[in-house]
Amino acid sequence: MKKNTLLLFCLIPFFSFSQTLPVSENVYKNEIEQWHQNRVKALKSETGWLNITGLFWLKEGENTFGSGNENNIVFPKGKADEKLGAFILKGSTVSLAVSSNAIVQADNKLFVSGIIFDEKMETPVILSHKNLKLFIIKRGNKYGVRLRDLESEALKNFTNIDRFDVNQKWKITAVYEAPKQDQTIPVKDVIGLTTETPFGGTLHFEIDGKKFQLEATLEGNELFIVFADETTGNETYGGGRFLYAVKPSEGNTVVLDFNKAYNPPCCFTDFATCPLPQAGNKLAIAVSAGEKTYGHH
């Protein structure tokens, strides 16, 4: 009896372990699925990228706008009044003067005239007209009007984003090399601008016994990585993909989960200003994890 009891006791840990492994795998897959669903929800939201339908760069002085062809900035036909008013760019400040018969709102109140963007504002004024929303963005020394259409065709036609199968192989522990001092690195974007961006550090890791590294910029306490690999331009978006990782508060290890690699906004709209991968962030391996390309991009 004792011998049989001992044998059963010895088998229990093995049996338990073999049963919990698939559960652990399922828990991880569920985590990635939840992350993906949140990602889709954000894309489809009022502040998502699927409703971005325009980007119009301002010239110094007056910039008239509306759906009429005589305007400096021409909004899509049928989406706006012919004459909505004028944006006035003066140095680093943008003001708006609304035409007398036009209805433009800010915070659900009629907006007639005033400053809508300057360097001191934490967030620009968001304006609305019919199903459109518009606000000012700055890129380098350029100022532009970004346009949202809450009934855009891209939003109406969106179904989902193709992805590689989830595989824990692509959840990698990297060695984090922090910068020796605060510094910036030049980051080029799709519109040809180069921006000096806070450098977050270098991540060293191995895949299938081969050594790789990626440079990250810094966003708060997160490391932001733009990378390309051997799937780029084929199965995945030609402008590379994005990935976030948490900057360690202590120690020198960082988790890189390529199952959460995702498409830049430029994959969904022609009116984004996405950063491009740096020369050193082009991996000589096919990262078959995360999002695949979308639509015609």
C-alpha positions in Angstrom: 0.0 0.0 0.0 2.8 2.4 0.9 4.6 1.6 -2.3 1.5 2.3 -4.4 0.9 5.6 -2.5 4.5 6.7 -3.0 4.2 5.9 -6.8 1.0 7.9 -7.0 2.6 10.8 -5.1 5.5 10.8 -7.6 3.2 10.9 -10.6 1.0 13.8 -9.4 3.6 16.6 -10.0 4.3 15.3 -13.5 0.6 15.0 -14.3 -0.2 18.4 -13.0 2.6 20.0 -14.9 1.6 18.4 -18.2 -1.9 19.7 -17.8 -1.0 23.2 -16.8 1.3 23.9 -19.8 -1.5 24.1 -22.4 -3.5 26.3 -19.9 -0.5 28.6 -19.7 -0.3 28.8 -23.4 -4.0 29.6 -23.7 -3.7 32.3 -21.0 -0.9 33.9 -23.1 -2.9 33.6 -26.3 -5.9 35.1 -24.6 -3.7 38.0 -23.4 -2.6 38.7 -27.0 -6.2 38.4 -28.3 -7.4 40.9 -25.7 -4.5 43.3 -26.7 -5.6 42.9 -30.3 -9.2 43.6 -29.6 -8.2 46.8 -27.7 -6.1 47.7 -30.7 -9.0 47.3 -33.1 -11.3 49.3 -30.8 -8.8 52.1 -30.7 -8.5 52.2 -34.5 -12.3 52.4 -34.9 -12.8 55.0 -32.2 -13.4 58.7 -32.8 -9.7 59.3 -32.1 -8.5 56.4 -34.2 -6.7 56.4 -37.5 -9.4 55.0 -39.7 -11.3 58.3 -39.9 -8.3 60.5 -40.8 -9.1 61.7 -44.3 -7.0 64.8 -44.8 -3.8 66.7 -43.9 -3.4 70.3 -45.2 -0.2 72.2 -44.6 -0.7 75.9 -43.8 1.2 78.8 -45.4 2.0 81.9 -43.4 -0.9 84.3 -43.3 -4.5 83.5 -44.4 -5.6 80.0 -45.5 -9.3 79.9 -46.6 -11.0 76.5 -46.3 -14.2 74.8 -47.2 -15.5 72.4 -50.0 -15.4 75.1 -52.6 -12.6 74.9 -55.2 -11.7 78.6 -54.7 -10.4 77.9 -51.2 -6.7 77.4 -50.3 -7.7 74.3 -48.5 -10.4 72.2 -50.2 -12.4 69.8 -48.0 -14.2 66.8 -49.6 -17.3 67.6 -51.6 -20.6 67.0 -49.8 -18.8 66.9 -46.4 -18.6 70.6 -45.7 -20.0 74.0 -46.6 -18.3 75.7 -49.5 -16.9 78.5 -47.4 -16.1 77.8 -43.7 -13.6 80.5 -43.0 -9.9 81.0 -42.7 -7.0 79.7 -40.7 -4.4 82.4 -40.0 -0.8 81.2 -39.4 1.4 83.8 -37.7 4.7 82.5 -36.5 3.9 79.6 -34.3 0.3 80.6 -33.6 -2.8 79.5 -35.6 -6.1 81.4 -35.3 -9.4 80.7 -36.9 -12.0 83.1 -38.3 -15.3 81.4 -39.2 -17.5 82.6 -42.0 -20.7 84.4 -40.9 -23.0 81.7 -42.2 -20.9 78.6 -41.2 -21.5 76.5 -38.2 -18.3 75.4 -36.5 -18.1 74.2 -32.9 -15.5 73.6 -30.2 -16.5 71.7 -27.1 -20.1 71.7 -28.3 -20.3 75.5 -28.4 -20.3 77.7 -31.5 -16.8 78.9 -32.4 -16.6 82.3 -34.2 -12.9 83.3 -33.9 -9.8 82.9 -31.8 -6.5 81.1 -31.3 -6.8 77.3 -31.9 -3.1 76.4 -31.6 0.0 77.8 -30.0 3.1 76.4 -28.3 1.7 76.9 -24.8 -1.3 74.7 -25.4 -1.2 71.2 -24.0 -3.7 70.1 -26.6 -5.0 71.9 -29.7 -8.6 73.0 -30.0 -10.7 70.3 -31.7 -13.3 71.8 -34.0 -16.3 70.1 -35.5 -18.4 70.8 -38.6 -21.2 68.3 -39.6 -19.4 64.9 -39.4 -16.0 66.4 -39.6 -13.5 67.1 -36.9 -10.3 69.1 -37.4 -7.4 70.3 -35.4 -3.8 71.6 -35.9 -0.7 69.5 -35.8 3.0 70.6 -35.9 5.7 68.6 -37.6 9.1 70.3 -37.5 8.5 73.9 -38.5 5.3 73.0 -40.4 1.8 73.4 -39.2 -1.1 71.5 -40.7 -4.8 70.9 -40.4 -5.6 67.3 -39.7 -9.1 66.2 -40.8 -11.3 63.5 -39.4 -14.5 62.2 -41.1 -16.5 60.2 -38.6 -18.3 58.5 -41.5 -15.2 57.7 -43.5 -15.2 54.9 -46.1 -12.1 53.4 -44.4 -14.0 53.2 -41.1 -17.1 51.8 -42.8 -15.2 49.1 -44.7 -12.9 48.0 -41.9 -13.1 44.4 -40.9 -10.0 43.2 -39.2 -6.2 43.1 -39.4 -4.5 39.8 -40.5 -1.9 38.6 -38.0 0.7 35.8 -37.7 -0.2 33.0 -35.4 0.6 33.7 -31.7 3.9 32.1 -30.7 5.7 32.5 -27.4 9.0 32.1 -29.2 8.6 35.8 -30.2 8.3 36.9 -26.6 11.9 37.6 -26.0 13.9 38.9 -23.0 16.5 41.5 -24.1 19.4 43.1 -22.4 18.9 46.8 -22.0 21.8 49.2 -22.6 20.8 52.6 -21.2 22.3 55.7 -22.7 25.2 57.1 -20.7 23.6 60.5 -20.7 20.5 62.2 -21.9 20.7 62.6 -25.7 18.6 62.7 -28.8 18.8 60.8 -32.1 17.5 61.9 -35.5 14.4 60.1 -36.6 13.2 60.5 -40.2 9.5 60.3 -41.1 7.5 59.6 -44.2 7.1 63.2 -45.2 10.9 63.7 -45.2 11.3 65.6 -41.9 14.0 64.6 -39.4 13.2 65.2 -35.8 15.6 65.0 -32.9 14.0 62.5 -30.5 14.9 61.5 -26.9 17.1 58.3 -27.1 15.8 55.5 -25.0 18.7 53.0 -25.3 19.7 49.8 -27.1 18.2 46.4 -26.8 20.3 43.3 -27.3 18.7 39.9 -27.8 19.0 36.5 -29.6 16.7 34.7 -31.9 17.5 31.1 -32.9 21.0 31.6 -31.6 21.7 34.8 -33.7 22.4 38.1 -32.0 20.4 41.2 -32.9 19.9 44.7 -31.5 17.4 47.5 -31.8 17.5 51.2 -30.8 14.6 52.7 -29.0 13.4 56.2 -28.4 11.9 57.3 -25.1 8.2 58.1 -24.4 7.7 58.6 -20.7 8.7 55.3 -19.0 8.2 53.3 -22.3 10.7 52.4 -25.0 9.3 52.9 -28.5 10.8 50.9 -31.3 10.3 51.2 -35.1 11.7 48.2 -36.9 11.9 46.4 -40.2 12.6 42.8 -40.9 12.6 40.3 -43.8 8.8 40.3 -43.9 8.7 44.1 -44.5 7.2 45.1 -47.8 5.9 41.5 -48.3 3.7 40.1 -45.6 4.1 43.2 -43.4 3.8 46.9 -44.1 6.7 48.4 -46.2 7.3 51.2 -43.7 8.1 48.9 -40.8 6.2 48.2 -37.6 5.9 49.6 -34.2 6.6 48.0 -30.8 6.5 49.3 -27.2 8.4 47.9 -24.2 8.5 49.0 -20.6 11.8 50.7 -19.6 13.2 48.9 -16.6 13.1 50.9 -13.3 16.0 48.6 -12.1 18.1 45.9 -13.6 18.9 45.6 -17.3 16.3 43.3 -18.9 13.4 44.2 -21.1 10.6 42.0 -22.5 10.1 42.4 -26.3 6.9 40.8 -27.3 6.8 40.8 -31.1 3.4 39.3 -31.0 2.3 42.8 -30.2 4.2 44.4 -33.2 1.7 46.5 -35.0 1.2 48.6 -38.1 2.0 52.3 -38.2 -0.9 54.7 -38.8 0.4 55.2 -42.4 -0.8 51.6 -43.1 -4.4 52.8 -42.6 -4.4 56.4 -43.9 -2.3 58.4 -46.4 -2.5 61.4 -44.1 -0.2 60.3 -41.2 3.4 61.3 -40.6 4.9 58.1 -39.4 8.5 57.7 -38.3 10.6 55.2 -40.3 13.0 52.5 -39.0 16.5 53.7 -38.5 19.2 52.0 -40.5 20.3 49.9 -37.5 16.7 48.7 -36.8 16.4 46.5 -39.9 16.6 43.0 -38.7 18.1 40.3 -40.9 15.5 37.8 -40.0 11.8 37.2 -40.7 9.8 38.3 -37.7 6.7 36.2 -38.3 4.8 37.6 -35.4 2.3 40.5 -34.9 0.3 42.3 -37.4 0.5 41.8 -41.2 -0.1 44.6 -43.7 -3.5 46.0 -44.3 -5.5 47.1 -47.3 -3.6 48.5 -50.3 -0.5 49.4 -48.4 
